[in-house]
Amino acid sequence: MLGFVSGGAGALRTSSRKAVCSRTRTSVGVVRMVQAPAKSSTAVHSDVSPMTLTRYMIEESNQNLDKEHLVDLQSIMSGIQVACKKISSLVSRAGITNLTGLEEGGGSVNVQGEEQKKLDVLSNEVLKNSLRFSGKMGVIASEEEDEPVVVDEVSSGNYVCVFDPLDGSSNIDAAVATGTIFGIFAEDNEQPCLIDDDEGDLDAQKAACLVQTMQPGKNLVAAGYCMYSSSCMLVLTTGHGVNGFTLDPQIGEFVLTHPNMQIPSRGKIYSFNEANYPDWDPTLQKYVDSLKDGSNKSGAKYSSRYIGSLVADVHRTLLYGGIFGYPGDAKNVNGKLRLLYECAPMSMLLEEAGGMATTGRERVLDVMPTAVHQRLPLILGSKEDVQELVDLYQAE
């Protein structure tokens, strides 16, 4: 098919093929169609070698040769990121693949007495297997396991991973943001976690390994979370600041998008479940009231934002500042969040980003756990916001 462009003294016949063209006018008035040069494919992707999470871990260990555990963390983080990619895919397709709702029969509950969603159980298995195959794990402790799991398949494992495989799973059916939370401890070198069926009392060896799980958060060598939302983002600290990586679906890799994340020293957002306000202690009630009416030290009225998914609420707080809290109350004196695999990892992240994390009366990372699923009040966020509440408690 041919098309015609009229002009002045004559006409020029042109091809009708679809092309990007520009017009030029000749001296005799004929409009000539000129095809524009094609855009270079490199214009879209100017960085042909992005900083992937794998590359970041290698460079991190090369720059800190005195931190031997960073070499081991390469293998561990390789396993964790593989698990997060799989869980992200499962979450995004849950409604299509019938993975929403409770476990078959509706009678499955975890050790906390919480009903388990299908994705809770599946995500737990995905993460457990990925960590096992890293070859570095001695003990795995999960929200979905009654007791810590000793990884006896690999005798060289000398790290402990504590994790919540799918935080916010109660929101899955509503397609609200969820996430995976994890923390890594190094074992005590004087009593390494090695399982040998041929030597000694196997139960005693396992008991010694489980003791390795009971460590305060200040002993963490790495912590992070992976959020499954409009994008899949993994936020990580190895004790040298906080960095955020976004999963690029085109290359299937986590790419550094938020380097050296720092929380503002003060924010304008508070994040509490105010339905529990009547059960809070008077000090916390007074503090939240001051945020709403502007009588706090900043003199500003704060906005309320509460999603109900720990990963999502903490992520927003990390980016924009302010304060997040799941405190103890008259119904739940110790709150509802678990120390080992929720409070401690998130507290390490916030402190590394320049923030603060407390129970209201003591630093979260200093708390020595007494049970794997121990609960703890948690208040974290911008340093000035959190310190203001701590000062109120100290003045009681």
C-alpha positions as a Markdown table, in Angstrom:
| # | Residue | x | y | z |
|---|---|---|---|---|
| 1 | Met | 0.0 | 0.0 | 0.0 |
| 2 | Leu | 1.3 | 3.4 | -0.9 |
| 3 | Gly | 0.5 | 6.9 | 0.5 |
| 4 | Phe | 0.9 | 10.4 | -0.9 |
| 5 | Val | 2.0 | 13.6 | 0.6 |
| 6 | Ser | 1.0 | 16.7 | -1.3 |
| 7 | Gly | 2.9 | 19.9 | -1.5 |
| 8 | Gly | 3.4 | 23.0 | -3.7 |
| 9 | Ala | 4.5 | 22.0 | -7.2 |
| 10 | Gly | 4.2 | 18.3 | -7.0 |
| 11 | Ala | 3.7 | 15.2 | -5.0 |
| 12 | Leu | 6.1 | 12.7 | -3.4 |
| 13 | Arg | 5.1 | 9.1 | -3.1 |
| 14 | Thr | 6.2 | 7.5 | 0.2 |
| 15 | Ser | 6.0 | 4.1 | 1.8 |
| 16 | Ser | 3.3 | 3.6 | 4.4 |
| 17 | Arg | 5.5 | 1.5 | 6.7 |
| 18 | Lys | 5.4 | 2.6 | 10.3 |
| 19 | Ala | 8.6 | 4.6 | 11.1 |
| 20 | Val | 9.6 | 7.5 | 13.1 |
| 21 | Cys | 10.0 | 10.4 | 10.6 |
| 22 | Ser | 10.6 | 14.1 | 10.4 |
| 23 | Arg | 9.5 | 16.6 | 7.8 |
| 24 | Thr | 11.9 | 18.8 | 5.7 |
| 25 | Arg | 10.8 | 21.2 | 3.0 |
| 26 | Thr | 12.6 | 21.4 | -0.4 |
| 27 | Ser | 13.1 | 24.5 | -2.4 |
| 28 | Val | 10.3 | 23.6 | -4.7 |
| 29 | Gly | 7.8 | 23.0 | -1.9 |
| 30 | Val | 7.9 | 19.2 | -1.8 |
| 31 | Val | 7.6 | 17.8 | 1.7 |
| 32 | Arg | 10.1 | 15.0 | 2.1 |
| 33 | Met | 9.7 | 12.4 | 4.8 |
| 34 | Val | 13.1 | 11.6 | 6.5 |
| 35 | Gln | 13.4 | 8.6 | 8.8 |
| 36 | Ala | 14.9 | 9.5 | 12.2 |
| 37 | Pro | 17.8 | 7.4 | 13.4 |
| 38 | Ala | 16.9 | 4.6 | 15.7 |
| 39 | Lys | 17.5 | 5.1 | 19.4 |
| 40 | Ser | 20.4 | 3.2 | 20.9 |
| 41 | Ser | 19.3 | 0.2 | 22.9 |
| 42 | Thr | 21.8 | 1.4 | 25.6 |
| 43 | Ala | 19.8 | 4.5 | 26.2 |
| 44 | Val | 17.3 | 2.6 | 28.2 |
| 45 | His | 19.8 | 0.7 | 30.3 |
| 46 | Ser | 22.7 | 3.0 | 30.8 |
| 47 | Asp | 24.2 | 0.9 | 33.6 |
| 48 | Val | 25.1 | -2.4 | 31.9 |
| 49 | Ser | 26.6 | -3.7 | 35.1 |
| 50 | Pro | 24.3 | -3.0 | 38.1 |
| 51 | Met | 25.3 | -3.7 | 41.7 |
| 52 | Thr | 23.6 | -7.0 | 42.4 |
| 53 | Leu | 23.2 | -8.4 | 45.9 |
| 54 | Thr | 25.6 | -11.2 | 45.0 |
| 55 | Arg | 28.2 | -8.8 | 43.8 |
| 56 | Tyr | 27.6 | -6.5 | 46.8 |
| 57 | Met | 28.3 | -9.4 | 49.3 |
| 58 | Ile | 31.6 | -10.3 | 47.5 |
| 59 | Glu | 32.8 | -6.7 | 47.5 |
| 60 | Glu | 31.7 | -6.3 | 51.2 |
| 61 | Ser | 33.8 | -9.2 | 52.2 |
| 62 | Asn | 36.8 | -8.1 | 50.1 |
| 63 | Gln | 36.7 | -4.6 | 51.8 |
| 64 | Asn | 36.5 | -6.1 | 55.3 |
| 65 | Leu | 39.0 | -8.9 | 55.3 |
| 66 | Asp | 39.2 | -8.9 | 59.1 |
| 67 | Lys | 35.5 | -10.0 | 59.2 |
| 68 | Glu | 35.8 | -13.6 | 58.3 |
| 69 | His | 32.1 | -14.3 | 58.7 |
| 70 | Leu | 31.4 | -12.0 | 55.7 |
| 71 | Val | 32.7 | -14.8 | 53.4 |
| 72 | Asp | 30.3 | -17.3 | 54.9 |
| 73 | Leu | 27.5 | -14.8 | 54.6 |
| 74 | Gln | 27.9 | -14.9 | 50.8 |
| 75 | Ser | 26.6 | -18.4 | 50.8 |
| 76 | Ile | 23.9 | -17.7 | 53.4 |
| 77 | Met | 22.6 | -14.7 | 51.5 |
| 78 | Ser | 22.7 | -16.6 | 48.3 |
| 79 | Gly | 20.3 | -19.1 | 49.8 |
| 80 | Ile | 18.1 | -16.4 | 51.4 |
| 81 | Gln | 17.7 | -14.4 | 48.1 |
| 82 | Val | 16.8 | -17.6 | 46.2 |
| 83 | Ala | 14.1 | -18.3 | 48.8 |
| 84 | Cys | 12.8 | -14.7 | 48.7 |
| 85 | Lys | 12.5 | -14.9 | 44.9 |
| 86 | Lys | 10.5 | -18.1 | 45.2 |
| 87 | Ile | 8.3 | -16.8 | 48.0 |
| 88 | Ser | 7.7 | -13.6 | 46.0 |
| 89 | Ser | 6.5 | -15.6 | 43.1 |
| 90 | Leu | 4.2 | -17.7 | 45.4 |
| 91 | Val | 2.7 | -14.6 | 47.0 |
| 92 | Ser | 2.1 | -12.8 | 43.7 |
| 93 | Arg | 0.4 | -15.9 | 42.2 |
| 94 | Ala | -1.4 | -17.0 | 45.4 |
| 95 | Gly | -4.9 | -16.1 | 44.1 |
| 96 | Ile | -4.3 | -17.9 | 40.8 |
| 97 | Thr | -2.8 | -21.1 | 42.3 |
| 98 | Asn | -5.2 | -21.5 | 45.2 |
| 99 | Leu | -2.7 | -20.7 | 47.9 |
| 100 | Thr | -4.8 | -18.3 | 49.8 |
| 101 | Gly | -6.6 | -19.3 | 53.0 |
| 102 | Leu | -5.8 | -21.8 | 55.7 |
| 103 | Glu | -4.1 | -25.1 | 55.5 |
| 104 | Glu | -6.3 | -28.0 | 54.3 |
| 105 | Gly | -8.7 | -28.9 | 57.0 |
| 106 | Gly | -8.4 | -25.6 | 58.7 |
| 107 | Gly | -7.0 | -27.2 | 61.9 |
| 108 | Ser | -3.3 | -26.4 | 61.5 |
| 109 | Val | -1.9 | -24.0 | 64.1 |
| 110 | Asn | 1.7 | -23.0 | 65.0 |
| 111 | Val | 3.2 | -23.1 | 68.5 |
| 112 | Gln | 1.8 | -19.6 | 69.2 |
| 113 | Gly | -1.7 | -20.9 | 68.7 |
| 114 | Glu | -2.1 | -19.0 | 65.4 |
| 115 | Glu | -3.9 | -20.5 | 62.5 |
| 116 | Gln | -1.4 | -21.3 | 59.7 |
| 117 | Lys | -2.1 | -20.1 | 56.2 |
| 118 | Lys | -1.1 | -22.3 | 53.3 |
| 119 | Leu | 1.6 | -19.8 | 52.4 |
| 120 | Asp | 2.9 | -19.8 | 55.9 |
| 121 | Val | 3.8 | -23.5 | 55.7 |
| 122 | Leu | 5.0 | -23.4 | 52.2 |
| 123 | Ser | 7.2 | -20.3 | 52.7 |
| 124 | Asn | 8.7 | -21.9 | 55.8 |
| 125 | Glu | 9.7 | -25.0 | 53.8 |
| 126 | Val | 11.2 | -22.9 | 51.0 |
| 127 | Leu | 13.4 | -20.9 | 53.4 |
| 128 | Lys | 14.4 | -23.9 | 55.5 |
| 129 | Asn | 15.6 | -25.8 | 52.5 |
| 130 | Ser | 17.5 | -22.9 | 51.0 |
| 131 | Leu | 19.3 | -22.3 | 54.3 |
| 132 | Arg | 20.1 | -26.0 | 54.6 |
| 133 | Phe | 21.7 | -26.2 | 51.2 |
| 134 | Ser | 23.9 | -23.1 | 51.9 |
| 135 | Gly | 26.2 | -25.5 | 53.9 |
| 136 | Lys | 26.6 | -22.9 | 56.6 |
| 137 | Met | 23.7 | -23.5 | 58.9 |
| 138 | Gly | 23.9 | -25.2 | 62.3 |
| 139 | Val | 20.5 | -24.3 | 63.7 |
| 140 | Ile | 17.3 | -22.9 | 62.1 |
| 141 | Ala | 14.6 | -21.3 | 64.3 |
| 142 | Ser | 11.3 | -20.3 | 62.7 |
| 143 | Glu | 8.0 | -18.8 | 63.8 |
| 144 | Glu | 6.4 | -21.9 | 62.2 |
| 145 | Glu | 8.5 | -24.5 | 64.1 |
| 146 | Asp | 7.8 | -25.6 | 67.7 |
| 147 | Glu | 11.5 | -25.9 | 68.4 |
| 148 | Pro | 14.7 | -24.9 | 66.6 |
| 149 | Val | 15.7 | -27.3 | 63.9 |
| 150 | Val | 19.2 | -28.7 | 64.0 |
| 151 | Val | 20.7 | -29.0 | 60.5 |
| 152 | Asp | 22.4 | -32.3 | 60.9 |
| 153 | Glu | 22.8 | -32.9 | 57.2 |
| 154 | Val | 25.8 | -30.6 | 57.1 |
| 155 | Ser | 28.6 | -30.9 | 59.6 |
| 156 | Ser | 30.3 | -27.7 | 58.8 |
| 157 | Gly | 27.3 | -25.5 | 59.7 |
| 158 | Asn | 28.3 | -22.9 | 62.3 |
| 159 | Tyr | 25.6 | -20.2 | 62.0 |
| 160 | Val | 22.1 | -19.8 | 63.4 |
| 161 | Cys | 19.3 | -18.3 | 61.3 |
| 162 | Val | 16.2 | -17.0 | 63.0 |
| 163 | Phe | 13.3 | -16.0 | 60.8 |
| 164 | Asp | 9.6 | -15.3 | 60.2 |
| 165 | Pro | 9.0 | -16.8 | 56.8 |
| 166 | Leu | 5.9 | -14.8 | 56.0 |
| 167 | Asp | 5.1 | -11.9 | 58.2 |
| 168 | Gly | 1.7 | -10.4 | 57.7 |
| 169 | Ser | 0.3 | -13.5 | 56.2 |
| 170 | Ser | -3.2 | -12.7 | 57.7 |
| 171 | Asn | -3.2 | -10.0 | 55.0 |
| 172 | Ile | -2.5 | -12.4 | 52.1 |
| 173 | Asp | -6.1 | -12.8 | 51.0 |
| 174 | Ala | -6.5 | -9.0 | 50.8 |
| 175 | Ala | -3.3 | -8.7 | 48.7 |
| 176 | Val | -1.7 | -6.4 | 51.3 |
| 177 | Ala | 2.1 | -6.2 | 51.6 |
| 178 | Thr | 3.8 | -9.1 | 53.4 |
| 179 | Gly | 7.4 | -10.0 | 54.0 |
| 180 | Thr | 10.2 | -12.3 | 55.3 |
| 181 | Ile | 12.3 | -11.3 | 58.3 |
| 182 | Phe | 15.6 | -12.9 | 59.1 |
| 183 | Gly | 18.6 | -12.6 | 61.5 |
| 184 | Ile | 21.9 | -14.4 | 61.5 |
| 185 | Phe | 24.0 | -15.3 | 64.6 |
| 186 | Ala | 27.4 | -16.8 | 64.6 |
| 187 | Glu | 27.8 | -19.8 | 67.0 |
| 188 | Asp | 30.1 | -19.8 | 70.0 |
| 189 | Asn | 33.5 | -21.1 | 68.8 |
| 190 | Glu | 34.1 | -22.8 | 72.1 |
| 191 | Gln | 31.0 | -24.9 | 71.7 |
| 192 | Pro | 30.3 | -25.3 | 67.9 |
| 193 | Cys | 27.1 | -26.9 | 66.7 |
| 194 | Leu | 28.3 | -30.2 | 65.2 |
| 195 | Ile | 26.1 | -33.2 | 65.1 |
| 196 | Asp | 27.8 | -36.6 | 64.9 |
| 197 | Asp | 25.7 | -39.8 | 65.3 |
| 198 | Asp | 28.7 | -41.9 | 66.0 |
| 199 | Glu | 30.1 | -39.9 | 68.9 |
| 200 | Gly | 28.6 | -39.3 | 72.4 |
| 201 | Asp | 25.1 | -38.5 | 73.4 |
| 202 | Leu | 23.2 | -37.3 | 70.4 |
| 203 | Asp | 20.5 | -35.6 | 72.5 |
| 204 | Ala | 23.1 | -33.8 | 74.5 |
| 205 | Gln | 24.8 | -32.6 | 71.3 |
| 206 | Lys | 21.5 | -31.3 | 70.0 |
| 207 | Ala | 20.7 | -29.6 | 73.3 |
| 208 | Ala | 24.0 | -27.8 | 73.1 |
| 209 | Cys | 23.2 | -26.6 | 69.6 |
| 210 | Leu | 19.9 | -25.2 | 70.6 |
| 211 | Val | 21.5 | -23.1 | 73.3 |
| 212 | Gln | 23.2 | -21.3 | 70.4 |
| 213 | Thr | 19.9 | -19.9 | 69.5 |
| 214 | Met | 19.4 | -18.0 | 72.7 |
| 215 | Gln | 21.5 | -14.9 | 71.9 |
| 216 | Pro | 20.8 | -11.2 | 72.4 |
| 217 | Gly | 20.2 | -9.2 | 69.3 |
| 218 | Lys | 23.5 | -7.4 | 69.7 |
| 219 | Asn | 25.2 | -10.6 | 68.7 |
| 220 | Leu | 23.6 | -10.6 | 65.2 |
| 221 | Val | 26.1 | -10.6 | 62.4 |
| 222 | Ala | 23.4 | -9.8 | 59.8 |
| 223 | Ala | 19.7 | -9.0 | 59.7 |
| 224 | Gly | 17.2 | -8.0 | 57.1 |
| 225 | Tyr | 13.7 | -8.4 | 55.6 |
| 226 | Cys | 12.3 | -9.0 | 52.1 |
| 227 | Met | 9.0 | -7.1 | 51.4 |
| 228 | Tyr | 6.6 | -8.5 | 48.8 |
| 229 | Ser | 4.5 | -5.6 | 47.5 |
| 230 | Ser | 4.3 | -3.5 | 44.3 |
| 231 | Ser | 7.9 | -4.5 | 44.0 |
| 232 | Cys | 10.0 | -7.1 | 45.8 |
| 233 | Met | 12.6 | -5.4 | 48.0 |
| 234 | Leu | 15.3 | -6.9 | 50.2 |
| 235 | Val | 16.8 | -4.6 | 52.9 |
| 236 | Leu | 20.0 | -5.9 | 54.6 |
| 237 | Thr | 22.6 | -5.0 | 57.1 |
| 238 | Thr | 25.8 | -6.9 | 57.8 |
| 239 | Gly | 26.8 | -4.4 | 60.5 |
| 240 | His | 28.1 | -1.8 | 58.0 |
| 241 | Gly | 25.1 | 0.3 | 57.3 |
| 242 | Val | 21.8 | -0.6 | 55.6 |
| 243 | Asn | 21.2 | -1.2 | 51.9 |
| 244 | Gly | 18.1 | -1.9 | 49.9 |
| 245 | Phe | 17.9 | -4.1 | 46.9 |
| 246 | Thr | 15.0 | -4.4 | 44.5 |
| 247 | Leu | 14.3 | -7.5 | 42.5 |
| 248 | Asp | 14.6 | -6.7 | 38.8 |
| 249 | Pro | 12.2 | -9.1 | 37.0 |
| 250 | Gln | 14.1 | -8.7 | 33.7 |
| 251 | Ile | 17.3 | -10.2 | 35.0 |
| 252 | Gly | 16.0 | -12.1 | 38.0 |
| 253 | Glu | 18.5 | -10.4 | 40.4 |
| 254 | Phe | 18.2 | -8.2 | 43.4 |
| 255 | Val | 19.8 | -4.8 | 42.4 |
| 256 | Leu | 21.1 | -2.1 | 44.7 |
| 257 | Thr | 18.5 | 0.7 | 44.6 |
| 258 | His | 18.7 | 2.2 | 48.1 |
| 259 | Pro | 22.4 | 2.5 | 49.1 |
| 260 | Asn | 23.3 | 3.6 | 52.6 |
| 261 | Met | 19.7 | 4.0 | 53.9 |
| 262 | Gln | 19.4 | 6.5 | 56.8 |
| 263 | Ile | 16.2 | 7.1 | 58.8 |
| 264 | Pro | 15.5 | 10.8 | 59.4 |
| 265 | Ser | 16.3 | 12.0 | 62.9 |
| 266 | Arg | 12.6 | 12.9 | 63.4 |
| 267 | Gly | 9.6 | 12.2 | 61.4 |
| 268 | Lys | 5.9 | 13.2 | 61.2 |
| 269 | Ile | 4.2 | 9.8 | 61.2 |
| 270 | Tyr | 3.2 | 7.5 | 64.1 |
| 271 | Ser | 2.2 | 3.9 | 63.6 |
| 272 | Phe | 0.3 | 2.2 | 66.4 |
| 273 | Asn | -2.8 | 0.1 | 66.5 |
| 274 | Glu | -4.9 | 2.6 | 68.2 |
| 275 | Ala | -7.7 | 0.1 | 68.8 |
| 276 | Asn | -5.6 | -0.9 | 71.8 |
| 277 | Tyr | -5.4 | 2.6 | 73.2 |
| 278 | Pro | -7.7 | 1.9 | 76.2 |
| 279 | Asp | -5.3 | -0.9 | 77.3 |
| 280 | Trp | -2.1 | 1.1 | 77.0 |
| 281 | Asp | -0.3 | 2.5 | 80.0 |
| 282 | Pro | -0.9 | 6.2 | 80.8 |
| 283 | Thr | 2.6 | 7.2 | 79.7 |
| 284 | Leu | 2.2 | 5.8 | 76.2 |
| 285 | Gln | -1.3 | 7.3 | 76.0 |
| 286 | Lys | 0.1 | 10.7 | 76.9 |
| 287 | Tyr | 2.8 | 10.4 | 74.3 |
| 288 | Val | 0.5 | 9.4 | 71.4 |
| 289 | Asp | -1.9 | 12.2 | 72.4 |
| 290 | Ser | 1.0 | 14.7 | 72.1 |
| 291 | Leu | 1.7 | 13.5 | 68.6 |
| 292 | Lys | -1.9 | 14.1 | 67.6 |
| 293 | Asp | -2.3 | 17.5 | 69.1 |
| 294 | Gly | 1.2 | 18.8 | 68.5 |
| 295 | Ser | 2.2 | 19.2 | 72.1 |
| 296 | Asn | 5.3 | 17.0 | 71.6 |
| 297 | Lys | 8.8 | 18.4 | 71.5 |
| 298 | Ser | 8.7 | 19.0 | 67.7 |
| 299 | Gly | 5.5 | 21.1 | 68.0 |
| 300 | Ala | 4.1 | 19.3 | 64.9 |
| 301 | Lys | 1.0 | 17.3 | 64.5 |
| 302 | Tyr | 1.8 | 13.8 | 63.3 |
| 303 | Ser | -0.2 | 11.7 | 60.8 |
| 304 | Ser | -1.3 | 8.2 | 61.6 |
| 305 | Arg | -0.3 | 5.3 | 59.3 |
| 306 | Tyr | -0.8 | 1.7 | 60.3 |
| 307 | Ile | -0.8 | -1.2 | 57.8 |
| 308 | Gly | -0.8 | -4.2 | 60.2 |
| 309 | Ser | 2.1 | -5.9 | 58.5 |
| 310 | Leu | 5.4 | -5.4 | 60.5 |
| 311 | Val | 7.6 | -5.4 | 57.4 |
| 312 | Ala | 5.5 | -2.8 | 55.6 |
| 313 | Asp | 5.2 | -0.6 | 58.6 |
| 314 | Val | 8.9 | -0.7 | 59.5 |
| 315 | His | 9.9 | -0.2 | 55.8 |
| 316 | Arg | 7.8 | 3.0 | 55.6 |
| 317 | Thr | 9.2 | 4.2 | 59.0 |
| 318 | Leu | 12.7 | 3.5 | 57.8 |
| 319 | Leu | 12.2 | 5.6 | 54.6 |
| 320 | Tyr | 10.1 | 8.5 | 56.0 |
| 321 | Gly | 11.0 | 8.6 | 59.7 |
| 322 | Gly | 8.6 | 8.7 | 62.7 |
| 323 | Ile | 7.8 | 6.1 | 65.2 |
| 324 | Phe | 6.3 | 2.6 | 65.0 |
| 325 | Gly | 5.2 | 0.6 | 68.0 |
| 326 | Tyr | 3.6 | -2.7 | 69.1 |
| 327 | Pro | 3.7 | -2.1 | 72.9 |
| 328 | Gly | 2.6 | -4.3 | 75.7 |
| 329 | Asp | -0.8 | -3.6 | 77.1 |
| 330 | Ala | -3.3 | -4.8 | 79.7 |
| 331 | Lys | -4.2 | -7.8 | 77.5 |
| 332 | Asn | -0.7 | -8.7 | 76.3 |
| 333 | Val | 1.8 | -7.4 | 78.8 |
| 334 | Asn | 4.8 | -8.4 | 76.6 |
| 335 | Gly | 3.1 | -7.4 | 73.3 |
| 336 | Lys | 2.7 | -9.8 | 70.5 |
| 337 | Leu | 5.9 | -9.6 | 68.4 |
| 338 | Arg | 8.6 | -12.2 | 68.9 |
| 339 | Leu | 12.0 | -11.2 | 70.2 |
| 340 | Leu | 14.3 | -13.5 | 68.3 |
| 341 | Tyr | 13.0 | -13.4 | 64.7 |
| 342 | Glu | 11.0 | -10.1 | 64.6 |
| 343 | Cys | 12.1 | -7.6 | 67.2 |
| 344 | Ala | 15.9 | -8.3 | 67.2 |
| 345 | Pro | 16.4 | -8.2 | 63.4 |
| 346 | Met | 14.3 | -5.1 | 62.9 |
| 347 | Ser | 16.1 | -3.4 | 65.8 |
| 348 | Met | 19.5 | -4.1 | 64.3 |
| 349 | Leu | 18.4 | -2.6 | 61.0 |
| 350 | Leu | 17.0 | 0.5 | 62.6 |
| 351 | Glu | 20.0 | 1.2 | 64.7 |
| 352 | Glu | 22.4 | 0.6 | 61.7 |
| 353 | Ala | 20.3 | 3.2 | 59.8 |
| 354 | Gly | 20.7 | 5.8 | 62.6 |
| 355 | Gly | 17.4 | 5.0 | 64.4 |
| 356 | Met | 16.5 | 3.6 | 67.8 |
| 357 | Ala | 14.7 | 0.5 | 69.1 |
| 358 | Thr | 13.5 | 0.0 | 72.6 |
| 359 | Thr | 10.9 | -1.8 | 74.7 |
| 360 | Gly | 10.2 | 1.6 | 76.3 |
| 361 | Arg | 12.5 | 0.8 | 79.2 |
| 362 | Glu | 15.5 | -1.0 | 77.7 |
| 363 | Arg | 17.3 | -1.4 | 74.4 |
| 364 | Val | 15.9 | -4.3 | 72.4 |
| 365 | Leu | 19.3 | -5.6 | 71.3 |
| 366 | Asp | 20.4 | -6.0 | 74.9 |
| 367 | Val | 17.5 | -8.3 | 75.9 |
| 368 | Met | 18.7 | -11.9 | 76.5 |
| 369 | Pro | 16.0 | -14.3 | 75.3 |
| 370 | Thr | 14.8 | -17.0 | 77.6 |
| 371 | Ala | 12.6 | -18.9 | 75.0 |
| 372 | Val | 12.6 | -19.2 | 71.3 |
| 373 | His | 9.2 | -17.7 | 70.9 |
| 374 | Gln | 9.5 | -15.1 | 73.6 |
| 375 | Arg | 7.4 | -12.0 | 73.0 |
| 376 | Leu | 8.6 | -8.4 | 73.6 |
| 377 | Pro | 7.2 | -4.9 | 73.4 |
| 378 | Leu | 8.7 | -3.1 | 70.4 |
| 379 | Ile | 9.0 | 0.6 | 69.7 |
| 380 | Leu | 11.3 | 1.8 | 67.0 |
| 381 | Gly | 11.9 | 4.6 | 64.6 |
| 382 | Ser | 13.6 | 8.0 | 64.4 |
| 383 | Lys | 16.0 | 8.6 | 67.2 |
| 384 | Glu | 14.4 | 11.9 | 68.5 |
| 385 | Asp | 10.9 | 10.5 | 68.3 |
| 386 | Val | 11.8 | 7.3 | 70.2 |
| 387 | Gln | 14.0 | 9.1 | 72.7 |
| 388 | Glu | 11.1 | 11.4 | 73.6 |
| 389 | Leu | 9.0 | 8.4 | 74.6 |
| 390 | Val | 11.9 | 6.8 | 76.5 |
| 391 | Asp | 12.4 | 10.1 | 78.5 |
| 392 | Leu | 8.8 | 10.0 | 79.5 |
| 393 | Tyr | 9.1 | 6.5 | 80.9 |
| 394 | Gln | 12.3 | 7.4 | 82.7 |
| 395 | Ala | 10.6 | 10.4 | 84.3 |
| 396 | Glu | 7.8 | 8.2 | 85.8 |
